[in-house]
Amino acid sequence: MGIIEESVHLLEERVQGSGCEDGVVNLRVDPDSTKCPYEHGVCMVATFGGKSAEFVTCEPTRATTKLSFMFGATFENPGVRAAACAIINALTGFLCINRVNHACVPGSHQPCLVELKKKINCRKVFLAGSSPRLEMELQAFLVETIEDAEVIVVNGDGLVSGEGVRSVTFSYPGKEMIFIGPSTSGVAVLKKIPHWCPYGR
């Protein structure tokens, strides 16, 4: 079972018998949304119970479905995994266990980057997921393999891509793993993985 399936299972256990499982979730694309600078693609927005949350992806889904259709499913490609993560983000926001549902405002981008660099502190970084901004800003510290890294940084693309799924499936003793940006927030909360998005809304 992958990390997204595990997260869905944890959510299913939380809402079982609450009536939430029969609720309707809507997935749409918001082309005007301000995105996290560490991600690329379009902003897919999931809405559940009046609470919305985003996931940035190159394979957005537009649909309206019941939440229960996600339970027990397997998510076999990046597009389906991205949709599942968007729904996880919205539902964890609805349940008040996730405070980061949307990207920060543009004025917070530079302070966030400065603080992230301080946190990394010149350590070797493996980046799970494509991020032109991080690839540029952290190029002096990036390594090609997890084995060579001291810090594993996972963005939304890394969470749903084949490489990323493999990266976060195993534990790596002695290495710090950080999920970054609003796209990864729901899974991070459910799996108790450190999450970096200090200015997210």
Protein Blocks (a to p, Z undefined) as FASTA:
>chain_A
ZZklmmmmmmmmmmgonlmmmpccdddddfkbccdfkbgcddddddeehiacddddfbdc
dddddfklmgopacfbfklmmmmmmmmmmmmmmnopafbfbdcdfklmmmmmmmmmmmnn
opacddedjdfklmmmmmmmpcfbfklpmbdcddfklmmmmklmmmmmpccehiacdded
jklmmmmmmnopacddfkbZZ
